[in-house]
């Protein structure tokens, strides 16, 4: 994996697809949303608790070498892995997928053996899809990196839902921030005393201003009551962000509790502050990005600290978390 001192962010993608990528990734995956829409009902229906009930299949598409992009345009279920050789000879497969009915999101020994045998190209990818409660599902890609596969976790999980992915595509793409340099503040001349203006308000004008201020106050109070009422009706999840940082070979995997009620409201925004040695970076996270629950930060430094602050606009509801 190439070195990069950037933060994983959303990539621009055509309106009918979602681009999975992060800084330093050796490959990008452009996943067509109609594939997600057609595959999702089958994944949701297979919600048992045994590995025998997991669905498997081929990811169909092509690889664009110039952009180092795998484009997934279709899929095909596979009932017997012994038929893979015949199927691979008659399809343009770019990878494999499996539903995941177990803890976490990782490849097992059988997955690795199958991937190494039938999908040895550096452009091949493996997609895991984990169905969850409330009609939700999470996806994550695995890939070749200098002849090895990082099987313990996906570097970037994403909501396996066409509407949510379409919403993410409309979010502002955040570019990597440059180190914050404190500007030198030049001495300011002492301001001259302001002249007092003789302004008089008539009684009707004061009355109208009072009514306007009261109306604005009522509107703000109503908005806050709606937000707090929505949060109070949600299932009782842990209210803590539970910020966790796991160091990898070339950086850090930062995760947080995406089921925190303030994030489930869909009205929260956040700021992830990264203290990398003497440098400071700030990454603004939209509601959809907060719901993803993780980012990957690539750096060669080991002296890194992360602070996450989440808040709801026009509300006193806020959460803060810091890495140890």
Protein Blocks (a to p, Z undefined) as FASTA:
>chain_A
ZZdfbdcddddddfkbccdddehiabdcdddfklmmmmmmmmmmmmcfbfklpccddddd
dddfklopacdfbdcddfblklmmmmmmmpccfbdcdddfbehjdddfklmmmmmmmmmc
fkbccddddddehhiacddddddeehiacfkbcfbdcdddfklmmmmmmpccdddddddd
dddddddddddddddddddddfklmmmmmmmmmmmmmmmmmmmmmmmmmmmmpccddfbf
oiacdddfklccddddfkbfklmnopaccdddddehjbccdddddfklmmnopacdddfb
fbdcdddddddehiabdcddddZZ
